[in-house]
Amino acid sequence: MRILVINPNTTVSMTKKIGEASENAASAGTTIVAVNPNKGPASIEGYFDEALSLTGLIEVVREREDYDAIILACFDDTGLDAVRCMTDAPVLGIGEAAFHMASMLSNKFSVVTTLSRSVSAIEHNLVRYGLATRCAKVRASEVAVLDLESGNGNARAKISAEITSAIENDNAEAIVLGCAGMTDLAATLSLQHGLPVLDGVACAINLAESLVRLGHKTSKLGGYAPAVYDK
């Protein structure tokens, strides 16, 4: 099985981190290829950055068609519908994957994301996926995406503090980490706080493997009918 993992921003260090997390989550025999576009924003924090990233993301998908599944490793699920129109392989966003897994492990979960400007997009996705009633709150840690790559010593502490607030104030029973750049924090934060802390990258890899093994493809009826474009 071959899974293409796309970081829609252009930060190579984040792509490397995402690739390593994907390989750790994947089953034996699954090949992970982690890539990012050559053009676009260095980080995706809000609607404008999402729009800027789409051209580069689509180019990456058009160049690579020999994969059994595709993972979009941006928590806003940037370009998810567009990419599903481009292939019949399963295409998973790490946000949607993490929300569904959290809903199967808890009655209520909270999301801890990066900046306040990212909260609205996540809330909109929860409504769209039919999971808004399962999410107690979307919380901003006020940690910029690139601070997760720079080794900012306060980043983990800020994220941990929001998890504490989610447990105490939201009655959250699970936490979803709302950024692909947080992928390396999930295990230690879960142990520290004593509840499931889900990383969307690992969730998406495991769900994608299951869909491929079951032989399922993206439906080409209706909204995900094949895209018309010059290859």
C-alpha positions as CSV (number, residue, x, y, z in Angstrom):
1,M,0.0,0.0,0.0
2,R,1.3,3.5,-0.9
3,I,-0.1,6.6,0.9
4,L,0.7,10.1,-0.3
5,V,0.8,12.5,2.6
6,I,0.7,16.2,1.5
7,N,1.6,19.1,3.8
8,P,-0.2,21.9,1.9
9,N,2.2,24.6,3.2
10,T,5.8,25.0,2.1
11,T,7.7,24.4,5.4
12,V,10.0,21.4,4.7
13,S,10.7,20.8,8.4
14,M,7.0,20.4,9.1
15,T,6.7,18.0,6.2
16,K,9.6,15.9,7.6
17,K,7.9,15.8,11.0
18,I,4.5,14.8,9.4
19,G,6.3,12.1,7.4
20,E,7.9,10.6,10.4
21,A,4.6,10.6,12.4
22,S,2.9,8.9,9.4
23,E,5.5,6.2,9.2
24,N,5.2,5.6,12.9
25,A,1.4,5.2,12.6
26,A,1.4,3.1,9.4
27,S,1.3,-0.7,9.3
28,A,4.2,-2.8,8.1
29,G,4.2,-2.9,4.3
30,T,2.7,0.6,3.9
31,T,4.9,3.0,2.1
32,I,4.5,6.7,3.1
33,V,5.6,9.5,0.8
34,A,5.4,12.9,2.5
35,V,5.6,16.0,0.2
36,N,4.8,19.7,0.2
37,P,4.2,22.2,-2.7
38,N,7.0,24.4,-3.9
39,K,4.9,27.5,-3.8
40,G,2.3,28.8,-1.3
41,P,2.3,30.0,2.3
42,A,4.8,28.9,4.9
43,S,2.0,28.1,7.2
44,I,-1.8,27.9,7.0
45,E,-3.6,30.0,9.7
46,G,-7.0,31.0,8.4
47,Y,-9.0,31.4,5.3
48,F,-6.6,33.5,3.3
49,D,-3.7,31.2,3.8
50,E,-6.0,28.3,2.7
51,A,-6.8,30.0,-0.5
52,L,-3.1,30.7,-1.2
53,S,-2.2,27.1,-0.8
54,L,-4.7,25.6,-3.2
55,T,-2.8,26.1,-6.4
56,G,0.3,24.4,-5.1
57,L,-1.7,21.6,-3.5
58,I,-3.5,20.8,-6.7
59,E,-0.3,20.7,-8.7
60,V,1.2,18.2,-6.2
61,V,-1.8,15.9,-6.7
62,R,-1.8,16.2,-10.5
63,E,1.9,15.2,-10.6
64,R,1.3,12.0,-8.5
65,E,-1.4,9.5,-9.4
66,D,0.0,6.2,-8.3
67,Y,-1.1,6.1,-4.7
68,D,-3.7,4.0,-2.9
69,A,-4.8,6.9,-0.6
70,I,-4.0,10.6,-0.1
71,I,-3.8,12.4,3.3
72,L,-4.1,16.2,3.4
73,A,-2.1,17.1,6.5
74,C,-3.6,20.5,7.3
75,F,-6.1,20.6,10.2
76,D,-8.4,22.9,8.3
77,D,-8.7,20.1,5.7
78,T,-7.6,22.5,3.1
79,G,-8.6,21.5,-0.5
80,L,-10.3,18.3,0.7
81,D,-13.3,18.5,-1.6
82,A,-11.3,19.6,-4.6
83,V,-8.8,16.7,-4.3
84,R,-11.6,14.2,-3.9
85,C,-12.8,15.3,-7.3
86,M,-9.4,14.6,-8.8
87,T,-9.1,10.9,-7.8
88,D,-11.1,7.8,-6.9
89,A,-8.5,6.9,-4.2
90,P,-9.7,7.7,-0.6
91,V,-8.7,11.2,0.4
92,L,-8.7,12.1,4.1
93,G,-8.2,15.3,5.9
94,I,-6.6,15.1,9.3
95,G,-9.2,17.3,10.9
96,E,-12.2,15.1,9.8
97,A,-10.3,11.9,10.7
98,A,-9.5,13.1,14.2
99,F,-13.0,14.4,14.9
100,H,-14.5,11.0,13.9
101,M,-12.1,9.1,16.1
102,A,-12.6,11.4,19.0
103,S,-16.3,11.0,18.7
104,M,-15.9,7.2,19.0
105,L,-13.7,7.5,22.2
106,S,-15.7,10.1,24.1
107,N,-19.0,11.8,24.6
108,K,-17.5,15.3,24.2
109,F,-14.1,16.4,23.0
110,S,-12.4,19.8,22.8
111,V,-10.0,20.9,20.1
112,V,-6.8,22.7,20.9
113,T,-5.5,24.6,17.9
114,T,-3.0,27.3,17.2
115,L,-4.2,30.9,16.8
116,S,-7.6,32.4,17.4
117,R,-8.0,33.2,13.7
118,S,-8.0,29.4,13.0
119,V,-11.0,28.7,15.3
120,S,-13.8,29.8,12.9
121,A,-12.6,27.4,10.1
122,I,-12.5,24.5,12.5
123,E,-16.0,25.3,13.9
124,H,-17.4,25.5,10.3
125,N,-15.9,22.1,9.5
126,L,-17.4,20.5,12.6
127,V,-20.9,21.8,11.5
128,R,-20.3,20.5,8.0
129,Y,-19.2,17.1,9.2
130,G,-22.2,16.8,11.6
131,L,-20.1,16.7,14.7
132,A,-20.5,20.2,16.2
133,T,-22.7,18.8,19.0
134,R,-19.9,16.4,20.0
135,C,-17.3,19.2,20.3
136,A,-17.4,21.0,23.6
137,K,-15.2,23.9,22.5
138,V,-12.5,24.9,20.0
139,R,-9.7,26.5,21.9
140,A,-6.8,28.6,20.7
141,S,-3.4,28.1,22.4
142,E,-2.1,31.3,20.7
143,V,0.9,29.3,19.5
144,A,1.7,30.1,15.8
145,V,2.3,27.2,13.5
146,L,5.9,28.1,12.8
147,D,6.6,28.4,16.6
148,L,6.0,24.6,16.7
149,E,8.9,24.2,14.2
150,S,11.3,26.7,15.9
151,G,11.5,24.8,19.2
152,N,9.7,27.6,21.1
153,G,9.9,26.4,24.6
154,N,6.6,27.9,25.6
155,A,4.6,26.2,22.8
156,R,4.1,22.9,24.6
157,A,3.3,24.6,27.9
158,K,0.6,26.7,26.3
159,I,-1.0,23.7,24.6
160,S,-0.9,21.8,27.8
161,A,-2.6,24.7,29.7
162,E,-5.4,24.7,27.2
163,I,-5.9,21.0,27.7
164,T,-6.2,21.5,31.5
165,S,-8.8,24.3,30.9
166,A,-10.7,22.0,28.5
167,I,-10.9,19.2,31.1
168,E,-11.9,21.6,33.9
169,N,-14.2,24.0,32.1
170,D,-15.5,22.1,29.0
171,N,-15.9,18.7,30.7
172,A,-13.9,17.4,27.7
173,E,-13.3,13.7,27.8
174,A,-10.8,13.7,24.8
175,I,-8.7,16.3,23.1
176,V,-8.0,16.7,19.4
177,L,-4.8,18.6,18.6
178,G,-5.7,21.1,15.9
179,C,-2.5,21.4,13.9
180,A,-0.4,18.9,12.0
181,G,2.7,20.5,13.6
182,M,1.5,19.2,17.0
183,T,1.8,15.6,15.8
184,D,4.8,14.8,18.0
185,L,3.1,16.0,21.2
186,A,0.0,13.7,21.4
187,A,1.5,10.8,23.2
188,T,3.2,12.7,26.0
189,L,0.2,15.0,26.5
190,S,-2.2,12.0,26.7
191,L,0.0,10.5,29.5
192,Q,0.3,13.8,31.3
193,H,-3.4,14.6,31.3
194,G,-4.9,11.1,31.6
195,L,-7.3,11.2,28.6
196,P,-7.1,10.5,24.9
197,V,-5.2,13.2,23.0
198,L,-5.6,12.6,19.3
199,D,-3.2,13.6,16.5
200,G,-5.0,13.9,13.2
201,V,-2.0,12.6,11.2
202,A,-2.0,9.2,12.9
203,C,-5.8,9.0,12.8
204,A,-5.9,9.7,9.1
205,I,-3.2,7.1,8.3
206,N,-5.0,4.4,10.1
207,L,-8.4,5.2,8.6
208,A,-6.9,5.4,5.1
209,E,-5.3,2.0,5.5
210,S,-8.7,0.6,6.6
211,L,-10.5,2.0,3.6
212,V,-7.9,0.7,1.2
213,R,-8.0,-2.8,2.7
214,L,-11.7,-2.8,2.4
215,G,-11.4,-1.9,-1.2
216,H,-13.4,1.3,-1.0
217,K,-13.0,4.3,-3.4
218,T,-14.2,7.8,-3.4
219,S,-17.7,7.9,-4.9
220,K,-17.8,9.6,-8.3
221,L,-21.6,10.1,-8.2
222,G,-22.7,13.7,-7.5
223,G,-20.4,16.2,-5.8
224,Y,-17.2,14.2,-6.3
225,A,-17.7,13.5,-10.0
226,P,-14.4,13.6,-11.8
227,A,-12.8,17.0,-12.3
228,V,-12.4,18.3,-15.8
229,Y,-9.0,19.7,-16.3
230,D,-6.1,19.4,-18.8
231,K,-3.5,17.0,-17.5
